[in-house]
Amino acid sequence: MANTTFTGPVISTNGFVGAVTGDVTGDVVGLVQVPTYTVSTAPSAASIAGSLVYVSDGAAGSAILAFSDGTNWKRSDTGATIAAS
């Protein structure tokens, strides 16, 4: 198994994919940057349950962090499906 050590921000423009096995513990220290979309450009929420995105207009035109429930992108504040209006 390989180990990688790095410094600086980790930025994903298309998400991270991989398997985590074993007893994994720890804290994220620093900034976490998630991909940014609009309601109309957000990828399908199907088959990526638990993923996070930043939707610049997903809270009736305002920005919101959203998560996939495996079917729709849901607002992190209310659980409602994202909508531009």
Long-range contacts (C-beta under 8 A, 24 or more apart in sequence): 9-33, 15-48, 15-51, 34-65, 38-84, 39-82, 39-83, 39-84, 40-84, 42-66, 42-73, 42-82, 45-69, 45-70, 45-71, 45-72, 45-73, 46-70, 46-71, 55-82, 57-84, 58-82, 58-83, 58-84, 60-84, 60-85, 61-85
